[in-house]
Each structure stands twice: as C-alpha cells, then as structure tokens.
C-alpha cells in the first residue's frame, strides 16, 4: 500500500490528502503548558481529515503498543505552530534468531 503524497509545491497542511503521514507541532493550552512546563507538543500521525478548522491525525507512534496508538487527535488550526509531511514508516524486519 502506498501513502498519498501532498500536492507538489504545497506546504499548507490544508492541502494534504487523507493518508499522508505527518508531524504537527501544536501550541499547548495554558493549563497544559503549566502542567508540563512546555509550550508545544508534536503529534506524529496519519492525516484523517483537514479543513479550515484544523487537522485530524490518527496517531502513528514508532511502537504499535505505545499508549495512544491509533487514537484520533484534532489539532485546531489556531494551535498549529508548524507541520510537515513525513515519508511512510519503514517496514521493520523481524529480528534474526541468535545461534
């Protein structure tokens, strides 16, 4: 299965088709920032939908058993600090048995 690529020459996340793997840096709310001591957080996932209100991603962590894997996250347009498409996740090869 191939992942769609964003439109050539487009850097606006609103143009990305569903299925594009991406990272979105979102601005944390004041409560989240106070609790974490951070201003931003990154969401790595696969685009489910985009519109003028925001971008919805299905989380795609490096480990499929990680907390939140597959969870849908809506990042409001006003909270998007930066976003960029990512290449498809590499296929992991099984570990070779040790002799």
Helices and strands as residue ranges (DSSP letters): G 13-15, E 21-27, H 30-36, E 40-51, E 54-59, E 72-76, G 77-79, E 80-85
